[in-house]
Amino acid sequence: TDAIADMHFMLQKEVVNRLVAGPNSKAYGRLSVMAQYYCQVIPVLEVPPSAFTPPPKVDSAVVRLVPHSTMPYPVKEIRVLSRITTEAFNQRRKTIRNSLGNLFSVEVLTELGIDPAMRAENISVAQYCLMANWLSDNLPTKES
């Protein structure tokens, strides 16, 4: 969309860290995946508590969100991506085989190039989108 070129937000530093986090990091979670699906997320600067009066008890940071002009990993149904990330990260210490076992067989995950022994925080945005598209194509219809 051409409506918004970019957005800047000042947030608690921990929230910015979660927004920008990549796979294999502790801060990586559902917020990271969903934000990075829609936007390029760029940390701009950290703001110490001393910059405010009275100083807060937390560090702040400015983040820049630039909406993708073309989605790098388009999904067919955003609600499916949302559901997968919610289920995966609700039990982030479980393997994908266990946390998403009700949605994907080990064979399907392997077919998609995703190791069923990985945990939610090891899976990239692109891989979550791949799973969402597979599920959109293979969800049973509501007609039955």
C-alpha positions as CSV (number, residue, x, y, z in Angstrom):
1,T,0.0,0.0,0.0
2,D,1.2,3.5,-0.8
3,A,-0.8,5.1,2.1
4,I,1.9,4.7,4.8
5,A,5.6,5.2,3.9
6,D,6.9,4.4,7.3
7,M,6.0,4.5,11.0
8,H,8.2,5.4,14.0
9,F,7.3,4.4,17.6
10,M,8.9,4.9,20.9
11,L,8.4,1.8,23.0
12,Q,9.8,0.0,25.9
13,K,13.2,-1.3,24.8
14,E,12.2,-5.0,25.5
15,V,9.2,-4.6,23.1
16,V,11.5,-3.2,20.4
17,N,13.9,-6.1,20.9
18,R,11.0,-8.5,20.4
19,L,9.8,-6.7,17.2
20,V,13.3,-6.9,15.6
21,A,14.3,-10.4,16.9
22,G,15.1,-13.1,14.4
23,P,14.8,-16.9,14.7
24,N,17.0,-18.7,17.3
25,S,16.8,-15.8,19.8
26,K,15.0,-15.7,23.1
27,A,13.1,-12.5,22.2
28,Y,11.8,-14.0,18.9
29,G,8.1,-14.7,19.2
30,R,4.7,-14.3,17.7
31,L,5.0,-10.5,17.8
32,S,8.3,-10.8,15.8
33,V,6.8,-13.0,13.1
34,M,3.6,-11.0,12.7
35,A,5.4,-7.6,12.6
36,Q,8.0,-8.8,10.2
37,Y,5.4,-10.3,8.0
38,Y,3.9,-6.9,7.4
39,C,6.9,-4.6,7.7
40,Q,10.6,-4.2,7.7
41,V,11.5,-3.6,11.3
42,I,14.5,-1.3,12.0
43,P,15.7,-0.3,15.5
44,V,16.6,3.4,15.3
45,L,17.9,4.5,18.7
46,E,17.8,3.7,22.4
47,V,16.5,6.4,24.8
48,P,17.8,6.3,28.4
49,P,15.4,7.0,31.3
50,S,17.4,10.2,32.0
51,A,15.9,11.7,28.8
52,F,12.5,12.0,30.6
53,T,11.3,13.9,33.7
54,P,10.5,12.1,35.9
55,P,12.8,9.3,34.6
56,P,10.8,6.0,34.1
57,K,12.1,2.7,35.5
58,V,12.5,1.3,32.0
59,D,14.7,1.9,29.0
60,S,13.0,3.1,25.8
61,A,13.8,2.7,22.1
62,V,12.6,4.1,18.8
63,V,11.7,1.6,16.1
64,R,10.9,2.3,12.4
65,L,8.4,0.1,10.7
66,V,8.4,0.2,6.9
67,P,5.4,-1.6,5.3
68,H,6.6,-4.0,2.6
69,S,5.7,-2.7,-0.9
70,T,5.5,-6.3,-2.1
71,M,5.0,-9.0,0.5
72,P,8.2,-11.1,0.6
73,Y,6.3,-14.2,1.7
74,P,2.6,-13.7,0.8
75,V,0.1,-15.8,2.7
76,K,-3.3,-16.8,1.3
77,E,-5.1,-16.3,4.6
78,I,-3.6,-14.1,7.4
79,R,-5.9,-15.8,10.0
80,V,-4.2,-19.1,9.3
81,L,-0.7,-17.6,9.9
82,S,-2.1,-16.0,13.0
83,R,-3.4,-19.4,14.3
84,I,-0.2,-21.2,13.5
85,T,2.0,-18.7,15.3
86,T,-0.3,-18.6,18.3
87,E,-0.3,-22.3,18.7
88,A,3.4,-22.7,18.1
89,F,4.4,-19.9,20.5
90,N,1.9,-20.8,23.2
91,Q,4.1,-23.8,24.0
92,R,7.4,-22.4,22.7
93,R,9.6,-25.1,24.4
94,K,7.7,-27.9,22.7
95,T,8.9,-29.2,19.3
96,I,6.8,-28.2,16.3
97,R,5.9,-31.9,16.0
98,N,4.1,-31.6,19.3
99,S,2.9,-28.0,19.3
100,L,1.5,-28.2,15.8
101,G,0.9,-31.9,15.6
102,N,-2.9,-31.3,15.3
103,L,-2.3,-29.3,12.1
104,F,0.7,-30.9,10.4
105,S,2.0,-34.5,10.2
106,V,5.7,-35.1,10.5
107,E,5.6,-36.0,6.7
108,V,4.1,-32.7,5.8
109,L,6.6,-30.7,7.8
110,T,9.5,-32.7,6.3
111,E,8.0,-32.1,2.8
112,L,7.9,-28.4,3.5
113,G,11.6,-28.5,4.5
114,I,10.9,-27.9,8.2
115,D,12.5,-30.2,10.8
116,P,9.7,-31.5,13.1
117,A,12.2,-31.5,16.0
118,M,12.7,-27.7,15.8
119,R,11.0,-25.4,18.3
120,A,8.8,-22.3,17.5
121,E,11.7,-19.9,18.0
122,N,13.8,-21.7,15.4
123,I,11.4,-21.3,12.5
124,S,11.7,-18.3,10.2
125,V,8.9,-16.0,9.0
126,A,9.2,-17.5,5.5
127,Q,8.7,-21.0,7.0
128,Y,5.7,-19.9,9.0
129,C,4.2,-18.5,5.8
130,L,5.0,-21.7,3.9
131,M,3.1,-23.7,6.6
132,A,0.2,-21.2,6.5
133,N,-0.2,-21.6,2.8
134,W,-0.1,-25.4,3.0
135,L,-2.7,-25.3,5.6
136,S,-4.9,-22.9,3.6
137,D,-4.8,-25.3,0.7
138,N,-5.4,-28.4,2.8
139,L,-7.9,-27.3,5.4
140,P,-11.1,-29.4,5.3
141,T,-14.0,-27.3,3.9
142,K,-16.8,-26.3,6.3
143,E,-19.4,-27.9,3.9
144,S,-19.0,-31.4,5.2
